[in-house]
Amino acid sequence: MSEPSRKDRLFTRLIAWRVPIVIIYAVLVPAAAYLASRLPSEGAIDRLLVPSDPAYVETRAFQKIFPEGKVAILLFEAAEPWSAAVLRELDAASVELRAIPNLSTYGVLDIYRRARGGLVLDPAGVSALATFARGSTLLAKQGLVGEHFLGLALALRVSEPEQLAAMLAQIDAALARTPRHAVTAVRKVGAPYIEAWIAREASHASFYYFPILGALVVAVALFLYRSWRTLIAVLLAMASAVALGMGAGALLGFTVTIVSALVPLTIMVTTLASVVYVHSRFVDQPEGTSVDAHQIFALGNKLLPVSASTFAAVLGFAALAVSQIRPIREMGLWTATGLALGWLVTFTLFPALQKLLATPTGRVVPLRTALYDRVAAALPHLTWRWRWPLVLTSTLVMFGGVAALFGVPGHLAPMRVGINAVDYVDPKLDIHRDLVWFRDHVSGLDVVRVWVRTREGQIIEPAVLRGLDRLATRIDSIAGVSTVVGPTAMLRMRRYVAGFGETLPEDPQAFARLAADLEQLLLTEPELRGFFDVGTLGNAQLTVLFNQDLEDYASLERALELAWHESVSTDPAFADASMRVVGESMLAAKVGASMVPTLTYSFALTAALIFVAFLFVFRSPSARLMAIIPSLFAILATFLGMRLLGASLNVATILIATTVLGTTENDQIHFFYHLQEAKSRDLGAGLRHTLHISGRAIVFATLINAIGFLGLAVSSFPPLRQFGIITSAAFLLAMLADFTALPASMWILRRARPKDVVAG
């Protein structure tokens, strides 16, 4: 009798220690679950960049001087907004809202009362107010006045997501307490609503797919393995891996963001796939072998392929650390950690549960695989007969995917990258409807800040103020810019209130007299302090609202820089000044610009690392190269499908390539490992052995992965929904290539043919 191998001795000891192992997990898993429940969440688009990014650093430096805060606007719609009834309801809403701590309001009623000293809502007062408001282009551009609405701006002084959600709930409650008869609707617009919704969706995303995946596990275990004991073992192993992975994220200081909902799902399906690979080998018990001996054999037989595939997946997700998008970087490192813990669960807790629960093998409860066995028996001959059409078709699809993603110079633009906040909100929601309406009828949704720096105390000098006003006028004429609000907007409003119109005087002395009151106004007008650095009087900012696509961000920045250079050349006061374009929308643009490089670099690094892992598994050089074909085909086919369906890249869908490659390479490793295990010069015989040993597990694991990710299709968060649907399709395409294009390529490469075909 041969001496037991080192692997066999190791697994023998682990099985012997099954009770202590289960006790250790019984302590660790609840603790990890508690840590996971304490994970903070955030939904701000501007926080996507890593803190070391220069654009992030510069914007945060600007925000230390000019806190951008959180601003929303309520649009009170009415057929005739200039009626006493509408104005009373608007006034009542303002009173209710001002009672909320840390919330300020600003509307046309506030401006008029401050300018005229009061307002009586009788016919004469209403007429005077309407005349005042309709004559101001500044009020219209800020969204405070429209043909069928009146706006009320809100400044929310909160910093944490929980505080934001609580304040928005208070705002809704205040509006519900306000009588509404003349006002027909209230539209809610602004980043706070988007951030709160995204944060809520990110933290609750798991509720969408956990029930679906749980039902899938129950269905697979009962249909395939026909055992409740097997079901319990699989569920406990899977849940333990997810809890440990999420708890590790809490210890590492990660936060729940708009893409981290993918972390528990990826850990879950990958661990589940590994468990299925191990258990499928375990249930295939031959005659004359005891269950205990066969369990040790099954664990040893699957140790190398499962370990290699897990190692490759860990490296693949860790490769996302090259991204400049912070949630993607965190998601990669977090998932890599969770997958490593899932591997540990697969080879420690799951075997212990198999033993303690006495899960049956196929000799006790036969598997339902008759249909698969018939298909697998026919595949070697079919893939040889159709080898050239299969290979040529898959090659054409892959070239199409490359063209769809990167474009064709002079003929096809690269795939569109979506970064607009509207792209991240479910179109069925009221906030999406209100955002689109505001963008189309009132003003742009994107905001950039033009940060002007001068010598200390110089910013309020009349010559500098005149230059800032001219700069604002130049920026206002740039295509795509809808509104510019700057330091001189208050001076224009004061001129308008005094009856001189909104145009500032050209006469230097008259302008100097108007600017002389600015220092006093900085003490009395809180809104004005948002445009000046009161501490040093050496910084000012202009707020620019616009509507742009990603490809226009760079052109906008160039146009702003051109406007600045023109101002410097015509205004000597700017000789020592400098300008920077900063703000949350520019950070979002940087995120968008980082998406394709993130996809390209992370995918290339993932592929390289997986190829290195293949070096240690496969002896055949051709196997090392061909093993990646199904994953590559699936990834490029999905990008081709996305392009044909008009989908875009976003912060979730750029993860498709790494996720699919990092997950589906498991199948290729198991496929080639057992092909080598057959040790047959007859390719047909080797394929039949491989399809018998690993093929069923590949089918089961793929279905689990595909349906698990498809659970995201019920999410109301568009990026996650798109990611779930597209990734599920990619898993199925990879499985299709495993059983068609991959064997067809091998027939061609080896110049082989089935033994029952006569050479001609």
C-alpha positions, 0 to 999 in steps of 0.5 A: 500500500502506497504512503499517503501524500502530504495533501492526504495527511493534511486533509485527514488532520483537518477532518479529524479537527472538524468539531474545533473548526466548526466552533472557531467559525461559530465564534468568528462569523457572528463577530464578522457579521456584526462588524459588517453591519456597522459599515458606513455608506456614502453616495457622493459622486465627487468622492470617487477619486482616490485622495492622492489624485491631483484633481481631488487634492486641488478641489479639497484645497478650494473647499477649505476656503469655499465649502461647497456645501449641499444645495438643493432647490424646490420648484413650486409649480402652478398654472399662475405662480404670481397669485396671492394663493401660490405665494402664501403657500410658498411663504408657509413652506419657507416658514416650515423649512426654516424651522429645521436646524442647519437648514437655510432657505433663499427665494424671491420672497426673501430677496424682495423683503430684504430689498423693499423692507416688507411685502403685503400679499394684496393685489398691489403687493403681488403685482409689485413682486411679479414686476420685480421678479420678472425683470431680473435675469439673475433670478431666472438663471438661478432657477428662482423664477420661471414661467410656471414655477417659483424656486426656493433654494436650500442650503443643507449644513450636513456632512454625514450620509445619515445626517443628510438622509434625516434632513431630507426626511425632515424637508419632506415632512415640512412640505407635507405639513404645508397646505397645498391647493394653488401649488400643483406640484413640488419638484426636488432637484439637487445633488443631496437627493441623488447622494441620499438615494445612491447611498440608500441603494448601495447599502440595501443592494444586497437585499435584492439578490440575496433572496434570489441567490438563496433560492438558487442555492436551494434549487441547485442543491435539492435538484442536483444533489437531492439532499437537505444535508448537502444544502445546509452544508453549502449554505453555511459555508457560503454565508460564512465566507460572505460574513468574513469577507464583509467583516474584513472590509470593516476592519480595513476601513472600507465604506459601502459605495455605489459599487461595493454591493458587488463585493458580497455577491462576488464572494458568494458566487465564487465561494459557492462555485468552489464548493460546487467543484469540491462537492461534485468531485466528492459525490462521484464516489467509485465502487470499492472506496469508502466515503472517508477515503474518497472525501480525502481524495476529492479534496486533494484532487481539487486542491490545485485547480481550486487554489490556482483559480482562487489565486488568479481571481485574487490577483485579478481583483487586486489588479483594480488597485491601479484605478484612480477611482477610489470605490473601484480600488477599494472594491478590488482589494476588498473582493480579493480579501474576501475570495481568499477567505472563501478559499479558506472556508472551502477547504476547512469549514465545508469539509468539516460540515460534510463530515458532521452532516454526513452529506451523501455521495452519488452512490447513495443519492444518484445525481440528475445528470442524464441530459448533460451526459448525452450532450457531453458525449456528443460534444467532442465529435460536434466540435471537430466537425464544426471547428472552423465555423466555431473558431472563425465566428468567435474570432469575428465576435472578439474583433467586433467587441474590440471595435465596439469598446475602443472605436475605429479611427475615422469611422466609429467613436469609442464607447460612450462613458456616462458620468452625468448624475442622471445616468445613476438614477432610476428613470422611473423615480420622481427625482430623475424626472425632476432632474431631467425637467430642470436640466431641459427647462431651467439650467444645467445640472453640472457645476464647476468653480473658477477659483481666482487667487490674488495677493492678500487683500486685493480681491475687493479692489475695484479693478479686480472686481471689474475684471471678475465681472468681465470674466463672468461675462466671457464665461457666460458666452461659452457654449453649454454654459447656462449660468454664471454666478460670481462676486459681482452678482450681488452688486448687480442685484443691488443695482437692480433693486435701486432701479438702475437695472442689472448692468454695472456702471462703466464709469470707473468712479461710479463702479468704485462707489458701488464697490466701496460697500462690498466690505460691509456687505461681506459682514451682512450678506451670508450669500456673498461670503460664498464668493470671497475668502473673507479671511485673507481677501485673496481668493474669489470664485465663480460658480458655473452651471452647464450641461456637458457630455464627457467629451466636452469637459476638456473643451469646457476647461480649455474655454475657461482657460481661454477666457481667463487668458483674455481677461489677464491680457486686458485687465492689468489687475490680474497680472499677479493672479492665477486661476484654477478650474475645480469642483465636484463636476470636474472630479466626476469628469476625471472619474469618467476619464479614468474609466477606460484606462481603468478597464484597460490597465486592470484587464491587462494586468488581470490577464497577465497575472492569470497567465502567470498562474496558468504557468504553475498549473499547465505543462502545455504552452498552448493550454496556457494561451488557449485557456483564456479564450472563453473568458476573452470571447465572453468579455468582448461579446458583451461589449459588442452587445452593449454597443449594439444596445446603446449602453454606456460605460459607467462606474459599475460596468467597467468592472465587467471585464475584470469580474468576468475574467476573474470568475470564469477562469475557474472553469478553464483551470478545471477544464485543462487540469482534468484534460491533463489528468486524462493523460491521453494522446487521443484528444476525443478521449481526453475531452470526454474525461474532462467533460465527465469530471469537470464539465458538470461542475462548470455548468452548475457553477456557471448557472449559479454565477449567472443567476446570482448576478442576474439578481441585480436586475431587480435593483433600482440602481441603473449601473448595478442593474446593467452590471448584473444583466450584462455579467450574467450574459457574459458568464453564459457566453463563457460557458458556451465557449468552454464547450464549443470554441475551446475544443474547436481550437484544440482540434485545429491546433493539434491537427487531430480528429476523432478516432471514428473519422477516417482520414481522407 
